[in-house]
Amino acid sequence: MYSFCKGCKACCLASEENSLCCTECIKYKRGNCDMHGLLLLQVEKIVAQYSAAEAALDDVEEELERAMAKVRWLRKQRKLWAEKMACAVRCGLDMIEELDRVEAEELAKEQ
């Protein structure tokens, strides 16, 4: 029994006018009658739609991964700048360039 006819609890009979459709599909002007099961063309269309959705999902997942990598990088940068600001405040420095110079001097002393 065809799914539309089953849903309507109607009698599913092949149409004399069109052997591909049942009488209920013709009566209600419905397309895609599956009285005879899915046609190859319908299956191919479904597969194409599935493949397109899968490709779109892959693209979005790649884009998401790139965005997450950028978020991780920005968080590291934010942490580094917070540390630099804290050090500048501790040392009473008002310029980041001055802080860079002090850090370079400290690094040179350690080596």
C-alpha positions in Angstrom: 0.0 0.0 0.0 1.2 3.5 -0.9 2.2 5.7 2.1 -0.2 8.5 1.2 -3.1 6.1 1.0 -2.0 4.3 4.1 -2.0 7.7 6.0 -5.4 8.5 4.7 -6.7 5.0 5.2 -7.8 5.1 1.6 -8.0 2.2 -0.9 -4.9 2.3 -3.0 -5.8 1.3 -6.6 -3.7 1.7 -9.7 -5.1 4.3 -12.0 -6.3 3.3 -15.5 -5.2 6.8 -16.7 -1.6 6.6 -15.4 -0.1 3.2 -14.4 2.6 5.0 -12.3 0.0 6.6 -10.0 -2.8 5.4 -7.8 -6.3 6.8 -8.0 -5.9 8.8 -4.8 -2.8 10.6 -6.1 -4.6 11.5 -9.3 -7.7 12.6 -7.3 -5.7 14.9 -5.0 -3.2 15.9 -7.7 -0.2 14.5 -5.7 3.1 13.9 -7.3 5.7 11.3 -6.3 3.3 8.4 -5.9 5.2 5.5 -4.4 2.6 2.9 -5.2 5.3 0.9 -7.0 8.1 1.8 -4.6 10.8 4.4 -5.2 11.9 5.0 -8.7 15.6 5.0 -9.5 15.4 8.7 -10.3 13.9 9.4 -6.8 16.6 7.3 -5.1 19.3 9.1 -7.1 17.8 12.5 -6.0 17.8 11.4 -2.4 21.4 10.2 -2.6 22.4 13.5 -4.3 20.7 15.5 -1.5 22.4 13.4 1.2 25.8 13.8 -0.5 25.3 17.6 -0.8 24.4 17.8 2.9 27.4 15.7 3.9 29.7 17.9 1.8 28.2 21.1 3.4 28.7 19.5 6.9 32.4 18.8 6.1 32.9 22.4 4.9 31.3 23.8 8.0 33.3 21.5 10.3 36.6 22.6 8.7 35.5 26.2 9.1 34.7 25.6 12.7 38.1 24.0 13.3 39.9 27.0 11.8 37.8 29.4 13.9 38.5 27.3 17.1 42.2 27.4 16.3 42.0 31.2 16.0 40.1 31.4 19.4 42.9 29.3 21.0 45.6 31.6 19.6 43.7 34.7 20.7 43.3 33.3 24.2 47.0 32.7 24.4 47.7 36.3 23.2 45.2 37.6 25.8 47.1 35.7 28.5 50.5 37.0 27.4 49.2 40.6 27.3 47.7 40.2 30.8 51.0 39.0 32.1 52.8 41.9 30.4 50.4 44.4 31.9 50.7 42.9 35.4 54.5 43.0 35.1 54.4 46.6 33.9 52.2 47.6 36.8 54.5 45.8 39.2 57.6 47.4 37.8 55.9 50.9 37.6 56.4 51.0 33.9 54.0 52.9 31.7 55.1 51.8 28.3 55.1 48.2 26.9 58.3 49.1 25.0 60.0 49.9 28.3 58.7 46.5 29.7 60.2 44.7 26.6 63.5 46.4 27.3 63.5 45.4 31.0 62.6 41.8 30.1 65.4 41.7 27.5 67.9 42.9 30.1 66.7 40.3 32.6 67.0 37.6 30.0 70.5 38.8 29.1 71.5 38.7 32.8 70.3 35.1 33.1 72.4 33.9 30.2 
